[in-house]
Amino acid sequence: MRELFDEVAGRSPLDPQESARQAMRAPLRKRFYKEAGTAEAEGGFHVTLDGRPIRTPSGRVVTIPAKELAEAVAAEWQAQGESIDPTKMPLTRFANSVVQSVVDRAELVREDVAKYLQSDLLFYRAGHPEGLVAREAAHWDPVLDWARDSLGAHFILSEGIRHVTQPDAAVQAARDALPTGAWTLAAAHVVTTVTGSALLALALVHGVGDADQVWAAAHVDDDWNAEQWGADEEAMSRRAAKKIDYQAAVRILRDVDAAH
C-alpha cells in the first residue's frame, strides 16, 4: 500500500505489492516499546505503544474506527520480537496508508478503482475449452447479474482479449456503489488491485459473495491452468503474497461494518 500518490508515475495511492517490496528492502528497526495496547479516542480508537498512539511515517496519529480492528493492529505490534518487521504487519501497513493516503484523497482512490470498470477481469471470457467457459460463467455471471439488476450497470462481455468499450452509464452506476468511508474505500481498492476486478470488490463490499467466493472467482483461469498443467511455484508465491493483503482488506471491511 503505497503511502504517497505518485502522480508522475501514475501509480495507485494504495499498492500492496510495492509496499511489501519496500518493507523488505528497508532495514529493520529495533523494538523500542514494551507493551502495545488500545485506547478510546475521538472518532475511534488509538493503538498505543507504552501509552503513546502510533503515527504514520509523516507523523499523523492513526485513529482506527473499530475496536476489534484496533486490537488486531495492536496484536501485530505486540507480536514483534527484538526487531520490527513490517512485512508481518499487514493491518498496520493498511492503517498507515489509509490515514496517510486516503483520508484526504478519497476521490483519487475512487477514480483509481473506477478505471478497472473499463476493463474488468469479468468482462473478458474464454472461448474454449468448454470446461473453462462454464467455470468462468459460474463464478462471474452472478456478479454481473447483480450489477445489472441491483445497480443498473449493464456491462458488455468480450471473448478473448479484444478490448470492448463499456457504456458510461454502467461505469458510473458501479462507481456510485463504491463505499464512501475512507477505510472501506481503501479496502475495496486493495481487493480491486489484487483481484483485477472492481466488480468483485463491489460484490464483497455489498455481500454478494463472501471472501472465499470472491478469491476463487479472481483465480478461475489460474486454477484451471494449474489443474491442466500443474502449479507454477513462482506464480503461487505471488498469489500467497497477494492473499495477505486481500485478507487484511477483508478484515477491514468486516470490522468497520460491524462497528457501524
ChimeraX commands (.cxc) that place a marker at each C-alpha (Angstrom):
marker #1 position 0.00,0.00,0.00 radius 0.5
marker #1 position 1.92,3.00,-1.23 radius 0.5
marker #1 position 1.69,5.87,1.21 radius 0.5
marker #1 position 2.26,8.71,-1.21 radius 0.5
marker #1 position 0.43,9.05,-4.51 radius 0.5
marker #1 position 2.97,9.12,-7.31 radius 0.5
marker #1 position 1.18,11.23,-9.89 radius 0.5
marker #1 position 4.16,11.29,-12.24 radius 0.5
marker #1 position 4.32,7.51,-12.41 radius 0.5
marker #1 position 0.55,7.25,-12.45 radius 0.5
marker #1 position 0.63,4.73,-9.65 radius 0.5
marker #1 position -2.17,3.97,-7.24 radius 0.5
marker #1 position -2.17,5.54,-3.78 radius 0.5
marker #1 position -2.56,2.02,-2.38 radius 0.5
marker #1 position -0.15,-0.51,-3.87 radius 0.5
marker #1 position 0.12,-3.58,-1.61 radius 0.5
marker #1 position 2.86,-5.32,-3.54 radius 0.5
marker #1 position 5.08,-2.24,-3.81 radius 0.5
marker #1 position 4.63,-1.56,-0.11 radius 0.5
marker #1 position 5.70,-5.10,0.71 radius 0.5
marker #1 position 8.76,-4.79,-1.52 radius 0.5
marker #1 position 9.73,-1.53,0.18 radius 0.5
marker #1 position 9.29,-3.12,3.59 radius 0.5
marker #1 position 11.57,-6.00,2.61 radius 0.5
marker #1 position 14.30,-3.61,1.42 radius 0.5
marker #1 position 14.21,-1.34,4.47 radius 0.5
marker #1 position 16.47,-2.17,7.45 radius 0.5
marker #1 position 14.52,-3.49,10.44 radius 0.5
marker #1 position 14.10,-1.15,13.41 radius 0.5
marker #1 position 14.79,-2.39,16.92 radius 0.5
marker #1 position 11.73,-2.78,19.11 radius 0.5
marker #1 position 11.53,0.38,21.23 radius 0.5
marker #1 position 8.44,-0.34,23.36 radius 0.5
marker #1 position 7.30,-2.92,25.89 radius 0.5
marker #1 position 3.53,-3.00,25.54 radius 0.5
marker #1 position 1.12,-2.46,22.67 radius 0.5
marker #1 position -2.48,-1.65,23.54 radius 0.5
marker #1 position -5.51,0.38,22.53 radius 0.5
marker #1 position -7.23,3.47,23.86 radius 0.5
marker #1 position -10.53,5.15,23.06 radius 0.5
marker #1 position -10.15,8.35,21.04 radius 0.5
marker #1 position -12.28,10.87,19.23 radius 0.5
marker #1 position -13.59,9.17,16.11 radius 0.5
marker #1 position -12.48,5.68,17.13 radius 0.5
marker #1 position -9.50,4.07,18.80 radius 0.5
marker #1 position -5.76,4.57,19.00 radius 0.5
marker #1 position -3.19,1.82,19.01 radius 0.5
marker #1 position -0.70,2.67,21.73 radius 0.5
marker #1 position 2.91,1.74,22.35 radius 0.5
marker #1 position 3.68,2.20,26.03 radius 0.5
marker #1 position 0.68,4.52,26.18 radius 0.5
marker #1 position 1.55,6.68,23.18 radius 0.5
marker #1 position -0.52,6.47,19.96 radius 0.5
marker #1 position 1.16,5.15,16.83 radius 0.5
marker #1 position 1.73,7.57,13.98 radius 0.5
marker #1 position 2.24,7.29,10.23 radius 0.5
marker #1 position 5.76,7.86,8.87 radius 0.5
marker #1 position 4.80,11.51,8.24 radius 0.5
marker #1 position 3.69,11.96,11.85 radius 0.5
marker #1 position -0.10,11.66,11.64 radius 0.5
marker #1 position -1.78,9.97,14.57 radius 0.5
marker #1 position -3.59,6.82,13.44 radius 0.5
marker #1 position -7.23,6.64,14.52 radius 0.5
marker #1 position -8.99,3.37,13.75 radius 0.5
marker #1 position -12.81,3.33,13.53 radius 0.5
marker #1 position -13.42,-0.14,15.03 radius 0.5
marker #1 position -12.30,-1.53,18.37 radius 0.5
marker #1 position -11.70,-5.09,17.13 radius 0.5
marker #1 position -9.61,-3.76,14.28 radius 0.5
marker #1 position -7.55,-1.58,16.62 radius 0.5
marker #1 position -6.96,-4.61,18.81 radius 0.5
marker #1 position -5.82,-6.62,15.81 radius 0.5
marker #1 position -3.33,-3.89,14.83 radius 0.5
marker #1 position -2.08,-3.75,18.42 radius 0.5
marker #1 position -1.63,-7.53,18.34 radius 0.5
marker #1 position 0.69,-7.15,15.32 radius 0.5
marker #1 position 2.86,-4.73,17.30 radius 0.5
marker #1 position 2.80,-6.93,20.40 radius 0.5
marker #1 position 3.86,-9.98,18.37 radius 0.5
marker #1 position 7.08,-8.34,17.16 radius 0.5
marker #1 position 10.33,-9.67,18.56 radius 0.5
marker #1 position 13.57,-7.78,19.07 radius 0.5
marker #1 position 13.12,-6.11,15.67 radius 0.5
marker #1 position 10.01,-4.70,13.97 radius 0.5
marker #1 position 9.24,-6.48,10.70 radius 0.5
marker #1 position 6.66,-4.52,8.63 radius 0.5
marker #1 position 6.16,-7.48,6.27 radius 0.5
marker #1 position 4.46,-9.28,9.17 radius 0.5
marker #1 position 2.17,-6.32,9.94 radius 0.5
marker #1 position -0.32,-6.07,7.05 radius 0.5
marker #1 position -3.03,-4.36,9.10 radius 0.5
marker #1 position -0.57,-1.78,10.39 radius 0.5
marker #1 position 0.61,-1.04,6.85 radius 0.5
marker #1 position -3.01,-0.73,5.81 radius 0.5
marker #1 position -3.84,1.64,8.67 radius 0.5
marker #1 position -0.86,3.86,7.86 radius 0.5
marker #1 position -1.86,4.01,4.21 radius 0.5
marker #1 position -5.47,4.92,4.93 radius 0.5
marker #1 position -4.51,7.78,7.22 radius 0.5
marker #1 position -1.66,8.95,5.01 radius 0.5
marker #1 position -3.10,8.49,1.53 radius 0.5
marker #1 position -6.87,8.03,1.56 radius 0.5
marker #1 position -8.47,10.25,4.19 radius 0.5
marker #1 position -7.64,13.42,2.25 radius 0.5
marker #1 position -7.58,11.81,-1.22 radius 0.5
marker #1 position -10.72,9.70,-1.38 radius 0.5
marker #1 position -11.65,10.97,-4.83 radius 0.5
marker #1 position -8.30,9.86,-6.26 radius 0.5
marker #1 position -8.77,6.40,-4.79 radius 0.5
marker #1 position -12.33,6.24,-6.12 radius 0.5
marker #1 position -11.16,7.20,-9.61 radius 0.5
marker #1 position -8.41,4.58,-9.47 radius 0.5
marker #1 position -10.96,1.86,-8.71 radius 0.5
marker #1 position -13.30,3.17,-11.41 radius 0.5
marker #1 position -10.56,2.71,-14.04 radius 0.5
marker #1 position -10.89,-1.05,-13.59 radius 0.5
marker #1 position -14.54,-0.84,-14.61 radius 0.5
marker #1 position -13.38,-0.08,-18.16 radius 0.5
marker #1 position -11.52,-3.37,-18.48 radius 0.5
marker #1 position -12.63,-5.54,-15.58 radius 0.5
marker #1 position -11.49,-9.15,-15.32 radius 0.5
marker #1 position -15.09,-10.36,-15.52 radius 0.5
marker #1 position -15.65,-8.88,-19.00 radius 0.5
marker #1 position -13.12,-10.99,-20.89 radius 0.5
marker #1 position -14.19,-14.59,-21.40 radius 0.5
marker #1 position -12.52,-17.67,-22.74 radius 0.5
marker #1 position -13.96,-19.08,-25.96 radius 0.5
marker #1 position -12.79,-22.61,-25.15 radius 0.5
marker #1 position -12.41,-25.20,-23.69 radius 0.5
marker #1 position -15.98,-25.76,-22.57 radius 0.5
marker #1 position -14.99,-26.55,-19.01 radius 0.5
marker #1 position -13.25,-23.21,-18.53 radius 0.5
marker #1 position -16.08,-21.33,-20.26 radius 0.5
marker #1 position -18.58,-22.93,-17.87 radius 0.5
marker #1 position -16.42,-22.27,-14.82 radius 0.5
marker #1 position -15.98,-18.58,-15.66 radius 0.5
marker #1 position -19.71,-18.26,-16.15 radius 0.5
marker #1 position -20.47,-19.98,-12.84 radius 0.5
marker #1 position -18.18,-17.65,-10.88 radius 0.5
marker #1 position -18.62,-14.41,-12.80 radius 0.5
marker #1 position -22.17,-14.30,-14.17 radius 0.5
marker #1 position -23.86,-13.95,-10.75 radius 0.5
marker #1 position -21.79,-10.81,-10.06 radius 0.5
marker #1 position -22.62,-9.30,-13.45 radius 0.5
marker #1 position -26.31,-10.21,-12.99 radius 0.5
marker #1 position -26.29,-8.46,-9.60 radius 0.5
marker #1 position -24.62,-5.37,-11.08 radius 0.5
marker #1 position -27.27,-5.25,-13.80 radius 0.5
marker #1 position -30.29,-5.93,-11.60 radius 0.5
marker #1 position -29.30,-4.07,-8.41 radius 0.5
marker #1 position -27.08,-1.26,-9.67 radius 0.5
marker #1 position -28.48,-0.75,-13.15 radius 0.5
marker #1 position -24.98,-1.36,-14.57 radius 0.5
marker #1 position -25.23,-3.19,-17.90 radius 0.5
marker #1 position -21.73,-4.26,-19.00 radius 0.5
marker #1 position -20.62,-5.74,-22.32 radius 0.5
marker #1 position -18.67,-9.01,-22.48 radius 0.5
marker #1 position -15.92,-9.92,-24.90 radius 0.5
marker #1 position -14.34,-13.20,-25.95 radius 0.5
marker #1 position -10.58,-13.34,-25.58 radius 0.5
marker #1 position -8.60,-10.15,-25.01 radius 0.5
marker #1 position -10.26,-7.92,-27.59 radius 0.5
marker #1 position -11.00,-4.63,-25.85 radius 0.5
marker #1 position -14.60,-3.53,-25.59 radius 0.5
marker #1 position -15.65,-0.04,-24.55 radius 0.5
marker #1 position -18.08,-0.11,-21.66 radius 0.5
marker #1 position -21.13,2.18,-21.52 radius 0.5
marker #1 position -20.51,5.31,-19.47 radius 0.5
marker #1 position -23.80,4.79,-17.64 radius 0.5
marker #1 position -22.73,1.32,-16.50 radius 0.5
marker #1 position -19.36,2.54,-15.27 radius 0.5
marker #1 position -20.98,5.44,-13.41 radius 0.5
marker #1 position -23.62,3.22,-11.81 radius 0.5
marker #1 position -20.97,0.84,-10.48 radius 0.5
marker #1 position -18.76,3.72,-9.38 radius 0.5
marker #1 position -21.65,5.17,-7.40 radius 0.5
marker #1 position -21.88,1.89,-5.47 radius 0.5
marker #1 position -18.34,2.21,-4.10 radius 0.5
marker #1 position -18.11,2.79,-0.36 radius 0.5
marker #1 position -17.81,6.35,0.89 radius 0.5
marker #1 position -15.86,5.81,4.11 radius 0.5
marker #1 position -12.07,6.09,3.83 radius 0.5
marker #1 position -11.37,2.70,5.41 radius 0.5
marker #1 position -13.91,0.70,3.42 radius 0.5
marker #1 position -13.00,2.54,0.23 radius 0.5
marker #1 position -9.34,1.68,0.81 radius 0.5
marker #1 position -10.27,-1.94,1.40 radius 0.5
marker #1 position -12.29,-2.01,-1.83 radius 0.5
marker #1 position -9.31,-0.55,-3.65 radius 0.5
marker #1 position -6.96,-3.24,-2.34 radius 0.5
marker #1 position -9.42,-6.01,-3.28 radius 0.5
marker #1 position -9.67,-4.47,-6.75 radius 0.5
marker #1 position -5.93,-4.35,-7.31 radius 0.5
marker #1 position -5.17,-7.84,-6.03 radius 0.5
marker #1 position -8.05,-9.46,-7.94 radius 0.5
marker #1 position -8.02,-7.30,-11.06 radius 0.5
marker #1 position -11.73,-6.68,-10.68 radius 0.5
marker #1 position -13.63,-3.72,-9.28 radius 0.5
marker #1 position -16.83,-5.72,-9.69 radius 0.5
marker #1 position -15.54,-8.47,-7.42 radius 0.5
marker #1 position -14.61,-5.80,-4.89 radius 0.5
marker #1 position -18.14,-4.39,-5.08 radius 0.5
marker #1 position -19.57,-7.90,-4.69 radius 0.5
marker #1 position -17.56,-8.34,-1.50 radius 0.5
marker #1 position -18.47,-4.91,-0.14 radius 0.5
marker #1 position -22.19,-5.47,-0.74 radius 0.5
marker #1 position -22.28,-9.06,0.46 radius 0.5
marker #1 position -22.99,-10.60,-2.94 radius 0.5
marker #1 position -20.14,-13.04,-2.40 radius 0.5
marker #1 position -18.13,-13.99,0.66 radius 0.5
marker #1 position -14.34,-13.69,0.91 radius 0.5
marker #1 position -13.64,-17.26,-0.27 radius 0.5
marker #1 position -16.03,-16.98,-3.21 radius 0.5
marker #1 position -14.53,-13.69,-4.38 radius 0.5
marker #1 position -10.97,-15.02,-4.06 radius 0.5
marker #1 position -11.91,-18.15,-6.05 radius 0.5
marker #1 position -13.63,-16.04,-8.72 radius 0.5
marker #1 position -10.49,-13.95,-9.12 radius 0.5
marker #1 position -8.41,-17.05,-9.85 radius 0.5
marker #1 position -10.67,-19.12,-12.09 radius 0.5
marker #1 position -8.26,-19.05,-15.03 radius 0.5
marker #1 position -5.18,-19.62,-12.87 radius 0.5
marker #1 position -6.75,-22.58,-11.10 radius 0.5
marker #1 position -7.90,-24.08,-14.39 radius 0.5
marker #1 position -4.40,-23.84,-15.85 radius 0.5
marker #1 position -2.87,-25.31,-12.70 radius 0.5
marker #1 position -5.24,-28.27,-12.94 radius 0.5
marker #1 position -4.28,-28.85,-16.56 radius 0.5
marker #1 position -0.54,-28.21,-16.47 radius 0.5
marker #1 position 0.47,-28.12,-12.83 radius 0.5
marker #1 position 1.07,-25.20,-10.49 radius 0.5
marker #1 position 3.83,-22.69,-11.16 radius 0.5
marker #1 position 5.84,-22.18,-7.97 radius 0.5
marker #1 position 6.67,-18.53,-8.64 radius 0.5
marker #1 position 3.06,-17.71,-9.52 radius 0.5
marker #1 position 1.84,-19.43,-6.36 radius 0.5
marker #1 position 4.31,-17.41,-4.29 radius 0.5
marker #1 position 3.00,-14.16,-5.77 radius 0.5
marker #1 position -0.55,-15.31,-5.14 radius 0.5
marker #1 position 0.23,-16.07,-1.49 radius 0.5
marker #1 position 1.70,-12.58,-1.04 radius 0.5
marker #1 position -1.40,-11.00,-2.57 radius 0.5
marker #1 position -3.66,-13.05,-0.32 radius 0.5
marker #1 position -2.08,-11.49,2.77 radius 0.5
marker #1 position -3.19,-8.05,1.59 radius 0.5
marker #1 position -6.55,-9.44,0.48 radius 0.5
marker #1 position -7.20,-10.92,3.92 radius 0.5
marker #1 position -6.26,-7.62,5.55 radius 0.5
marker #1 position -8.78,-5.82,3.33 radius 0.5
marker #1 position -11.46,-8.40,4.17 radius 0.5
marker #1 position -10.74,-7.87,7.87 radius 0.5
marker #1 position -11.11,-4.09,7.44 radius 0.5
marker #1 position -14.48,-4.48,5.72 radius 0.5
marker #1 position -15.75,-6.90,8.35 radius 0.5
marker #1 position -14.68,-4.96,11.42 radius 0.5
marker #1 position -15.59,-1.50,10.18 radius 0.5
marker #1 position -19.00,-2.71,9.02 radius 0.5
marker #1 position -19.62,-4.41,12.37 radius 0.5
marker #1 position -18.70,-1.22,14.21 radius 0.5
marker #1 position -21.42,0.67,12.34 radius 0.5
marker link #1:1,2 radius 0.2
marker link #1:2,3 radius 0.2
marker link #1:3,4 radius 0.2
marker link #1:4,5 radius 0.2
marker link #1:5,6 radius 0.2
marker link #1:6,7 radius 0.2
marker link #1:7,8 radius 0.2
marker link #1:8,9 radius 0.2
marker link #1:9,10 radius 0.2
marker link #1:10,11 radius 0.2
marker link #1:11,12 radius 0.2
marker link #1:12,13 radius 0.2
marker link #1:13,14 radius 0.2
marker link #1:14,15 radius 0.2
marker link #1:15,16 radius 0.2
marker link #1:16,17 radius 0.2
marker link #1:17,18 radius 0.2
marker link #1:18,19 radius 0.2
marker link #1:19,20 radius 0.2
marker link #1:20,21 radius 0.2
marker link #1:21,22 radius 0.2
marker link #1:22,23 radius 0.2
marker link #1:23,24 radius 0.2
marker link #1:24,25 radius 0.2
marker link #1:25,26 radius 0.2
marker link #1:26,27 radius 0.2
marker link #1:27,28 radius 0.2
marker link #1:28,29 radius 0.2
marker link #1:29,30 radius 0.2
marker link #1:30,31 radius 0.2
marker link #1:31,32 radius 0.2
marker link #1:32,33 radius 0.2
marker link #1:33,34 radius 0.2
marker link #1:34,35 radius 0.2
marker link #1:35,36 radius 0.2
marker link #1:36,37 radius 0.2
marker link #1:37,38 radius 0.2
marker link #1:38,39 radius 0.2
marker link #1:39,40 radius 0.2
marker link #1:40,41 radius 0.2
marker link #1:41,42 radius 0.2
marker link #1:42,43 radius 0.2
marker link #1:43,44 radius 0.2
marker link #1:44,45 radius 0.2
marker link #1:45,46 radius 0.2
marker link #1:46,47 radius 0.2
marker link #1:47,48 radius 0.2
marker link #1:48,49 radius 0.2
marker link #1:49,50 radius 0.2
marker link #1:50,51 radius 0.2
marker link #1:51,52 radius 0.2
marker link #1:52,53 radius 0.2
marker link #1:53,54 radius 0.2
marker link #1:54,55 radius 0.2
marker link #1:55,56 radius 0.2
marker link #1:56,57 radius 0.2
marker link #1:57,58 radius 0.2
marker link #1:58,59 radius 0.2
marker link #1:59,60 radius 0.2
marker link #1:60,61 radius 0.2
marker link #1:61,62 radius 0.2
marker link #1:62,63 radius 0.2
marker link #1:63,64 radius 0.2
marker link #1:64,65 radius 0.2
marker link #1:65,66 radius 0.2
marker link #1:66,67 radius 0.2
marker link #1:67,68 radius 0.2
marker link #1:68,69 radius 0.2
marker link #1:69,70 radius 0.2
marker link #1:70,71 radius 0.2
marker link #1:71,72 radius 0.2
marker link #1:72,73 radius 0.2
marker link #1:73,74 radius 0.2
marker link #1:74,75 radius 0.2
marker link #1:75,76 radius 0.2
marker link #1:76,77 radius 0.2
marker link #1:77,78 radius 0.2
marker link #1:78,79 radius 0.2
marker link #1:79,80 radius 0.2
marker link #1:80,81 radius 0.2
marker link #1:81,82 radius 0.2
marker link #1:82,83 radius 0.2
marker link #1:83,84 radius 0.2
marker link #1:84,85 radius 0.2
marker link #1:85,86 radius 0.2
marker link #1:86,87 radius 0.2
marker link #1:87,88 radius 0.2
marker link #1:88,89 radius 0.2
marker link #1:89,90 radius 0.2
marker link #1:90,91 radius 0.2
marker link #1:91,92 radius 0.2
marker link #1:92,93 radius 0.2
marker link #1:93,94 radius 0.2
marker link #1:94,95 radius 0.2
marker link #1:95,96 radius 0.2
marker link #1:96,97 radius 0.2
marker link #1:97,98 radius 0.2
marker link #1:98,99 radius 0.2
marker link #1:99,100 radius 0.2
marker link #1:100,101 radius 0.2
marker link #1:101,102 radius 0.2
marker link #1:102,103 radius 0.2
marker link #1:103,104 radius 0.2
marker link #1:104,105 radius 0.2
marker link #1:105,106 radius 0.2
marker link #1:106,107 radius 0.2
marker link #1:107,108 radius 0.2
marker link #1:108,109 radius 0.2
marker link #1:109,110 radius 0.2
marker link #1:110,111 radius 0.2
marker link #1:111,112 radius 0.2
marker link #1:112,113 radius 0.2
marker link #1:113,114 radius 0.2
marker link #1:114,115 radius 0.2
marker link #1:115,116 radius 0.2
marker link #1:116,117 radius 0.2
marker link #1:117,118 radius 0.2
marker link #1:118,119 radius 0.2
marker link #1:119,120 radius 0.2
marker link #1:120,121 radius 0.2
marker link #1:121,122 radius 0.2
marker link #1:122,123 radius 0.2
marker link #1:123,124 radius 0.2
marker link #1:124,125 radius 0.2
marker link #1:125,126 radius 0.2
marker link #1:126,127 radius 0.2
marker link #1:127,128 radius 0.2
marker link #1:128,129 radius 0.2
marker link #1:129,130 radius 0.2
marker link #1:130,131 radius 0.2
marker link #1:131,132 radius 0.2
marker link #1:132,133 radius 0.2
marker link #1:133,134 radius 0.2
marker link #1:134,135 radius 0.2
marker link #1:135,136 radius 0.2
marker link #1:136,137 radius 0.2
marker link #1:137,138 radius 0.2
marker link #1:138,139 radius 0.2
marker link #1:139,140 radius 0.2
marker link #1:140,141 radius 0.2
marker link #1:141,142 radius 0.2
marker link #1:142,143 radius 0.2
marker link #1:143,144 radius 0.2
marker link #1:144,145 radius 0.2
marker link #1:145,146 radius 0.2
marker link #1:146,147 radius 0.2
marker link #1:147,148 radius 0.2
marker link #1:148,149 radius 0.2
marker link #1:149,150 radius 0.2
marker link #1:150,151 radius 0.2
marker link #1:151,152 radius 0.2
marker link #1:152,153 radius 0.2
marker link #1:153,154 radius 0.2
marker link #1:154,155 radius 0.2
marker link #1:155,156 radius 0.2
marker link #1:156,157 radius 0.2
marker link #1:157,158 radius 0.2
marker link #1:158,159 radius 0.2
marker link #1:159,160 radius 0.2
marker link #1:160,161 radius 0.2
marker link #1:161,162 radius 0.2
marker link #1:162,163 radius 0.2
marker link #1:163,164 radius 0.2
marker link #1:164,165 radius 0.2
marker link #1:165,166 radius 0.2
marker link #1:166,167 radius 0.2
marker link #1:167,168 radius 0.2
marker link #1:168,169 radius 0.2
marker link #1:169,170 radius 0.2
marker link #1:170,171 radius 0.2
marker link #1:171,172 radius 0.2
marker link #1:172,173 radius 0.2
marker link #1:173,174 radius 0.2
marker link #1:174,175 radius 0.2
marker link #1:175,176 radius 0.2
marker link #1:176,177 radius 0.2
marker link #1:177,178 radius 0.2
marker link #1:178,179 radius 0.2
marker link #1:179,180 radius 0.2
marker link #1:180,181 radius 0.2
marker link #1:181,182 radius 0.2
marker link #1:182,183 radius 0.2
marker link #1:183,184 radius 0.2
marker link #1:184,185 radius 0.2
marker link #1:185,186 radius 0.2
marker link #1:186,187 radius 0.2
marker link #1:187,188 radius 0.2
marker link #1:188,189 radius 0.2
marker link #1:189,190 radius 0.2
marker link #1:190,191 radius 0.2
marker link #1:191,192 radius 0.2
marker link #1:192,193 radius 0.2
marker link #1:193,194 radius 0.2
marker link #1:194,195 radius 0.2
marker link #1:195,196 radius 0.2
marker link #1:196,197 radius 0.2
marker link #1:197,198 radius 0.2
marker link #1:198,199 radius 0.2
marker link #1:199,200 radius 0.2
marker link #1:200,201 radius 0.2
marker link #1:201,202 radius 0.2
marker link #1:202,203 radius 0.2
marker link #1:203,204 radius 0.2
marker link #1:204,205 radius 0.2
marker link #1:205,206 radius 0.2
marker link #1:206,207 radius 0.2
marker link #1:207,208 radius 0.2
marker link #1:208,209 radius 0.2
marker link #1:209,210 radius 0.2
marker link #1:210,211 radius 0.2
marker link #1:211,212 radius 0.2
marker link #1:212,213 radius 0.2
marker link #1:213,214 radius 0.2
marker link #1:214,215 radius 0.2
marker link #1:215,216 radius 0.2
marker link #1:216,217 radius 0.2
marker link #1:217,218 radius 0.2
marker link #1:218,219 radius 0.2
marker link #1:219,220 radius 0.2
marker link #1:220,221 radius 0.2
marker link #1:221,222 radius 0.2
marker link #1:222,223 radius 0.2
marker link #1:223,224 radius 0.2
marker link #1:224,225 radius 0.2
marker link #1:225,226 radius 0.2
marker link #1:226,227 radius 0.2
marker link #1:227,228 radius 0.2
marker link #1:228,229 radius 0.2
marker link #1:229,230 radius 0.2
marker link #1:230,231 radius 0.2
marker link #1:231,232 radius 0.2
marker link #1:232,233 radius 0.2
marker link #1:233,234 radius 0.2
marker link #1:234,235 radius 0.2
marker link #1:235,236 radius 0.2
marker link #1:236,237 radius 0.2
marker link #1:237,238 radius 0.2
marker link #1:238,239 radius 0.2
marker link #1:239,240 radius 0.2
marker link #1:240,241 radius 0.2
marker link #1:241,242 radius 0.2
marker link #1:242,243 radius 0.2
marker link #1:243,244 radius 0.2
marker link #1:244,245 radius 0.2
marker link #1:245,246 radius 0.2
marker link #1:246,247 radius 0.2
marker link #1:247,248 radius 0.2
marker link #1:248,249 radius 0.2
marker link #1:249,250 radius 0.2
marker link #1:250,251 radius 0.2
marker link #1:251,252 radius 0.2
marker link #1:252,253 radius 0.2
marker link #1:253,254 radius 0.2
marker link #1:254,255 radius 0.2
marker link #1:255,256 radius 0.2
marker link #1:256,257 radius 0.2
marker link #1:257,258 radius 0.2
marker link #1:258,259 radius 0.2
marker link #1:259,260 radius 0.2
view
